[in-house]
Amino acid sequence: MRVAIGQFSELSEERLRFAAQLGASGVLLNTPLLPGTQHWEYDDLLWLRTRCERHGLRLEALENLPVRFYDQAMLG
């Protein structure tokens, strides 16, 4: 079993250091603050992953998308 810390939307240096100090193997982000009005770009997602890996952590999961990405599909 892997232990991750999360439920935040921004990867601050303080949070990444805290996760590493706790011995967590990774982080989970909830609606990460990334640019994009209709979708997230590959380079932005890679930046998140790389930032985690610099602290010896894995980007375990991204929960939730901004509603603006799917509101038209949801509302018809």
matplotlib code that plots the C-alpha trace (Angstrom):
import matplotlib.pyplot as plt

x = [0.0, 1.2, 0.4, -0.2, -1.0, -3.4, -6.7, -5.1, -5.0, -1.6, 1.8, 3.7, 7.3, 6.1, 3.5, 5.9, 8.6, 5.9, 4.8, 8.4, 9.1, 6.0, 7.3, 4.4, 5.1, 3.1, 0.5, -3.0, -4.3, -7.9, -8.8, -5.2, -4.7, -3.5, -4.0, -6.5, -10.0, -11.2, -8.5, -5.2, -2.0, 0.4, 3.3, 1.4, 0.6, 4.3, 5.3, 3.2, 4.7, 8.2, 7.8, 6.6, 9.5, 12.1, 10.9, 11.0, 7.2, 4.8, 1.8, -0.6, -3.9, -5.7, -9.3, -11.9, -11.8, -12.9, -16.6, -16.0, -14.3, -17.5, -20.5, -21.9, -21.8, -23.4, -26.1, -26.8]
y = [0.0, 3.5, 6.5, 9.8, 13.2, 15.5, 17.2, 20.5, 22.3, 23.8, 22.2, 24.6, 23.9, 23.7, 21.0, 19.0, 19.1, 18.2, 15.2, 14.0, 14.5, 12.5, 9.6, 9.8, 8.2, 10.7, 13.5, 13.7, 17.0, 18.1, 20.4, 21.6, 25.2, 25.0, 27.3, 26.3, 27.3, 24.0, 21.5, 21.0, 21.0, 18.1, 20.4, 21.7, 18.2, 17.1, 20.2, 18.9, 15.4, 16.7, 19.0, 16.0, 13.8, 16.4, 15.8, 12.0, 11.9, 10.5, 12.4, 9.7, 11.2, 14.3, 14.5, 16.6, 18.8, 22.4, 22.4, 24.7, 21.7, 19.7, 22.0, 22.0, 18.2, 17.9, 20.5, 19.4]
z = [0.0, -0.8, 1.4, -0.3, 1.1, -0.6, -1.0, -2.0, -5.4, -5.4, -5.1, -2.8, -1.8, 1.8, 1.1, -0.9, 1.8, 4.4, 2.4, 2.0, 5.7, 6.6, 4.5, 2.0, -1.3, -3.3, -3.5, -4.7, -6.1, -6.0, -9.0, -9.5, -10.4, -14.0, -16.9, -19.6, -20.4, -22.1, -21.1, -19.5, -21.6, -21.5, -20.5, -17.5, -16.3, -16.9, -14.8, -11.9, -12.1, -12.4, -9.4, -7.3, -8.5, -7.5, -3.9, -4.2, -4.5, -7.1, -8.5, -7.5, -8.7, -10.0, -8.6, -10.3, -13.4, -13.5, -14.3, -17.3, -19.0, -19.1, -18.2, -21.8, -22.0, -18.5, -19.3, -22.8]

ax = plt.figure().add_subplot(projection="3d")
ax.plot(x, y, z, "-o")
ax.set_aspect("equal")
plt.show()
